[in-house]
Amino acid sequence: MTSERGERELVLYHTAGCHLCELAEAIALPLVAAAGVRLRLVDIADSDALMERYGTRIPVLANTAVLGEEIGWPFDEAAVRGLLAALS
């Protein structure tokens, strides 16, 4: 996805107190930063629609520019790299 400022970005759907979300961020953040891509954190608790969609699936890392292009937990560095490759 490209942000409003024209940056390439991935979105990590998460919520507070989710230890798996913290692990997912720790895996994704260095890879995303090294690729020059922004990682946008979206707390699903802020939206009923996101709670409905991701409530039992978080953490989920998504390229929201392509419908359905997302990876759910558990994911590893290879899966994150695959999602990043789709942004190129």
Buried (B, 14 or more C-beta within 10 A) or exposed (E): BEEEEEEBBBBBBBBEEBEEBEBBBEBBBEBBEEBEBBBBEBBBBEEEEBBEBBEEEBBBBBBBBEEEBBBBBEBEEEBBEEBBEEBE
